[in-house]
Amino acid sequence: MATLEGALEAARPMRIRPVRNPFAVPHAPGLDGLRAIAVLAVVAYHLDLGWAGGGFLGVEVFFTLSGFLITQLLVAELRRHGRVGVRAFALARARRLVPALVAAVLGTLLVFALVRPVADLRADALFSLLYLQNWHLLIGGVPYAESFSTPSPFLHMWSLAVEAQLYLLWPLLFCGVLAVLGRRRVAAAALLLAAVSAVLCAWQFDPDTTGPAYYATDSRAAGFLVGAATALLWLPGAWRRARRGAVVFDVLGVAALVSLLLALGTASEFAADLYLHGGFLRTALVTAVVLVAATGAGPAVSGLLSVAPLAALGRRSYGIYLYHWPIIVLTRDLPASSWAVNAVRVAATLVVTEASYRWLETPIRRGALRRALARARVGRVGAGIVAVVGAALVASAVLALTAPAGPLRPPAAPVAAGEQQRDEPSAPTPAPALDIGVASGAADAAAAASRVVTAAPLGPAYVLGDSISLGSADALVAALGPGTTVDAKVGRQYAGAPAAVRAWAAAHDGPIVVALGANGTVEPEDVESVVRSADGRPLVLVGVSVPRRWQDGNNAVLRAAAAQHGPSVRFVDWAAVVAGDPGLLGPDHVHPTARGRTALAEAVRAALG
């Protein structure tokens, strides 16, 4: 009898209640469309498409959306139960974010180990899983935008780390402050903190090392906080009431959306204004206007952003962001045209993302893990043990798939502005000098290469440059004379050139060579300032040859400045020289070989006459 009762008990079906999300708010398809725009902008930027120079601001759109949605969830929970269950909130975020992150990290490590081994991925992988990648990159001195050597496939994880850190901090601050100040005052406090974040961004900005301003959680919290303030002032009840003023919301929303799209297409990650004058904060404020309209207050905007394909991409935006960058890095050196490679990258990203969305993210978000634990009769303590064991297994997999991580090399770091490729001895070797003037092209450069410069040694020259000049220092000194000063620094941007030239010209009379622009965009006003700072001294502006979208634009700016200011300013068309002899550059197609370093130095010498 006991046996029969036991069998019946074992056979009795268990009732497993569906997982209820206690932090539910009304779904607005327009926000999915806004997510899609943000992730498409980021992908286009990482594909190095010329029309998406500001695509990196898509991350700021994500920050603003995250602050808005997270705060909406917290407010809904507080109103429903009078408190916020921080543990439940954290578990809900973990179910949404962690499974795909683990899959992306382990999958990337496995594929790279099999197809394209890359050294020193262990630390990047572990810090990505710990949501500390932004601080890892910051401490390692790894800039974000300039990428000449093979970058880390986990570079993009910095933004997920910033979001996760804010996910932990904001609920604690929100609950504590709200109990004292009330909703509207908390919104004001959030906006004040956003302004403080913009000030910290400006304070930490260095044009040659944007890492602190770009990666630090405090300097990038503005978007999240603007989104949080918007959520506190724009509760779901207001979404419905605001439809009476639909025309106003549509006008403001369309204007903000157009402004945002223009910024995504034209902004520059190298512009000092972005960091010094609240560029990220401005982007967040514009995004806030769009998301208000996208929640339904502006039917035209919400309708546009709710278009089915756009909304579908938005729902998958997390996976697209996770998987696209490792795929881009993996296919970095494919021998095919850029459009074909990009088509393969986009297709692969969509396939992997869809698989992750259908068979990993969605089931877990809908309670698959909880149901599995319930069937196995695993209680809360057992679930904790399972989580610890799972974390240990993931860490073991990372260790097994990676070689021991060596010390991070700042110049050679994943997106460093330019690592000198010591592929050949650095001692200069004899090479024909190049007499390259303002209007030189590939044919002119080839002809000039046959002429040897025999001018007398120059006075003490000053060469201001980046890692290309740093690696070519011996050749430059040999060509320009023993009194030459080579002031070169890895990652240097053109914005700092006027001050450096001005300081040199105040104490010296020799010629000046400015060899910058490989690491980012060159602004015409900076070049004009350099020319004024040279104060009539012979000035050589060296063009750039880099496989980046800013090459042609930078060369056009430098060439125009030389043409405008007459014989005292010369332009060296280094891109034309390289086009005539690609062997002058090393494997990264940026830094010269030993022969290229000599050719570059002699080109500068020839331009000085």
Secondary structure, 3 states (H helix, E strand, C coil): CHHHHHHHHHHCCCCCCCCCCCCCCCCCHHHHHHHHHHHHHHHHHHCCCHHHCCHHHHHHHHHHHHHHHHHHHHHHHHHHHCCCCHHHHHHHHHHHHHHHHHHHHHHHHHHHHHHCCCCCCHHHHHHHHCCCHHHHHHHHCCCCCCCCCCCCCCCCHHHHHHHHHHHHHHHHHHHHHHHHHCHHHHHHHHHHHHHHHHHHHHHCCCCCCCHHHHHCCCCCCHHHHHHHHHHHHCCHHHHHHHHHHHHHHHHHHHHHHHHHHHHHHHCCCCCHHHHHCCHHHHHHHHHHHHHHHHHHHCHHHHHHHCCHHHHHHHHCHHHHHHHHHHHHHHCCCCCCCHHHHHHHHHHHHHHHHHHHHHHHHHHHHCCHHHHHHHHCCCCHHHHHHHHHHHHHHHHHHHHHHCCCCCCCCHHHCCCCCCCCCCCCCCCCCCCCCCCCCCCCCHHHHHHHCCCCCCCCCCCCCEEEECHHHHHCHHHHHHHHCCCCEEEECCCCCHHHHHHHHHHHHCCCCCCEEEECCCCCCCCHHHHHHHHHHHCCCCEEEECCCCCCCCHHHHHHHHHHHHHHCHHHEEEECHHHHHHHCHHHECCCCCCECHHHHHHHHHHHHHHHC
